[in-house]
């Protein structure tokens, strides 16, 4: 009986740890990470989010060199068509600002665009535990993270949160 209790306790602990892996709020480090706008201005992630307070936001972490990101763009555009009231933020992990800007034009991406100057291992990338792109997040109207880890724009969990 003690063994069963111990096993159950371990399972409950593991489940609690797993639940903590999916945050509902951004860390202060992630919020204070700085991005570059298309106009060349630095802005914190917190200030980007403040601009859209009260609205649902879809974040697409991508790069113009990323084959999976480009293959997913038609699905992102379909999401945009079906969710015109939603804000779409594109956060680029391109190697240079010039490559990022060319990619925005080349792929005709509508939405807000920022360059992740701190890269994969910066505060924001580390918070996301980035290991793959594209990476999609959904932020609810009250600022909570509704979807933390999606790698396909047509993931049903994204659509469920947008409905």
C-alpha positions in Angstrom: 0.0 0.0 0.0 2.8 2.4 0.8 4.3 1.7 -2.7 1.0 2.6 -4.4 0.8 5.8 -2.3 4.3 6.7 -3.2 3.7 6.1 -6.9 0.5 8.2 -6.8 2.4 11.0 -5.0 5.1 11.0 -7.6 2.6 11.0 -10.5 0.7 14.0 -8.9 4.0 15.8 -8.5 4.9 15.2 -12.1 1.5 16.4 -13.3 1.9 19.6 -11.2 5.3 20.2 -12.7 4.0 19.7 -16.2 1.1 22.1 -15.5 3.7 24.8 -14.5 5.5 24.4 -17.8 2.6 26.2 -19.6 2.6 29.8 -18.3 -0.4 32.0 -18.5 1.6 35.3 -18.1 4.8 36.5 -19.5 7.9 36.8 -17.3 9.1 40.3 -16.5 12.3 39.4 -18.4 10.3 38.5 -21.5 8.2 41.7 -21.1 11.3 43.8 -20.9 13.1 42.3 -23.9 13.4 44.8 -26.7 12.4 44.4 -30.3 12.9 46.6 -33.4 9.9 48.0 -35.3 9.8 48.3 -39.1 10.6 52.0 -38.6 13.8 51.1 -36.7 12.6 52.0 -33.2 13.3 49.9 -30.1 10.2 48.8 -28.2 9.7 46.5 -25.2 7.5 43.5 -25.6 5.3 44.9 -22.7 4.8 48.1 -24.8 3.9 46.0 -27.8 1.2 44.2 -25.8 -0.1 47.5 -24.2 -0.9 48.8 -27.7 -3.4 45.9 -28.0 -4.9 45.8 -24.6 -8.4 44.4 -24.7 -7.9 42.6 -28.0 -7.0 39.0 -28.9 -3.5 38.7 -30.3 -1.9 35.9 -32.3 1.9 35.8 -32.2 3.8 34.2 -35.1 7.5 33.7 -34.3 9.1 33.1 -37.7 12.1 33.8 -40.0 12.2 34.3 -43.8 14.8 31.5 -44.1 12.5 29.0 -42.3 10.9 26.6 -44.8 8.2 25.5 -42.3 7.4 29.1 -41.6 6.9 29.9 -45.2 4.9 26.8 -45.9 2.6 27.8 -43.0 2.0 31.4 -44.2 -1.1 30.5 -46.3 -2.6 29.0 -43.1 -1.8 32.2 -41.2 -3.4 34.3 -43.9 -6.5 32.1 -43.7 -6.6 32.7 -40.0 -6.4 36.4 -40.6 -9.2 36.3 -43.1 -11.5 34.4 -40.6 -10.5 36.6 -37.6 -10.3 40.2 -38.8 -10.7 41.5 -35.3 -7.6 39.7 -34.1 -4.2 41.4 -34.0 -1.4 39.4 -35.7 2.1 40.1 -34.5 5.0 38.7 -36.5 8.2 38.3 -34.5 11.2 37.6 -36.7 14.3 35.6 -35.9 16.0 36.5 -39.2 19.8 36.8 -39.0 19.7 40.5 -40.1 17.1 43.3 -40.1 17.6 43.6 -43.8 16.6 39.9 -44.4 13.6 40.3 -42.1 12.3 43.4 -44.0 12.8 41.7 -47.3 10.9 38.7 -46.0 7.9 40.8 -44.9 7.7 42.3 -48.4 8.4 39.0 -50.3 5.7 37.1 -48.4 3.3 40.0 -48.3 2.7 39.6 -44.6 -0.1 41.8 -43.2 0.0 42.6 -39.5 2.5 44.1 -37.1 6.2 43.2 -37.5 9.1 43.2 -35.1 12.6 42.0 -35.2 13.8 39.9 -32.2 17.2 41.4 -31.8 18.0 39.3 -28.8 17.4 36.1 -30.9 16.6 32.6 -29.9 18.4 32.7 -26.5 17.4 36.2 -25.5 14.9 36.8 -22.7 11.8 36.4 -24.9 13.1 33.4 -26.7 14.3 31.8 -23.5 10.9 32.4 -21.9 9.3 30.6 -24.8 11.9 27.8 -24.6 12.2 28.1 -28.4 13.3 25.0 -30.0 11.4 25.2 -33.3 9.8 27.8 -35.6 7.2 28.6 -36.6 5.8 29.0 -33.1 2.4 30.4 -32.5 0.9 31.9 -29.3 -2.6 33.3 -28.6 -3.0 36.1 -26.1 -6.5 36.6 -24.7 -8.2 40.0 -24.3 -7.2 40.2 -20.7 -3.5 39.6 -21.5 -3.3 35.9 -20.5 -1.5 33.4 -22.6 -4.2 31.1 -24.0 -2.0 29.1 -26.4 1.7 28.8 -25.5 3.1 26.2 -27.8 1.7 25.6 -31.3 3.8 24.9 -34.3 1.1 24.8 -37.0 -1.1 27.8 -37.8 -4.0 25.4 -38.4 -3.7 23.8 -35.0 -7.2 23.3 -33.7 -6.3 24.8 -30.3 -5.6 28.1 -32.0 -9.0 28.2 -33.7 -10.7 27.1 -30.5 -9.2 30.1 -28.6 -10.1 32.5 -31.4 -13.8 31.5 -31.5 
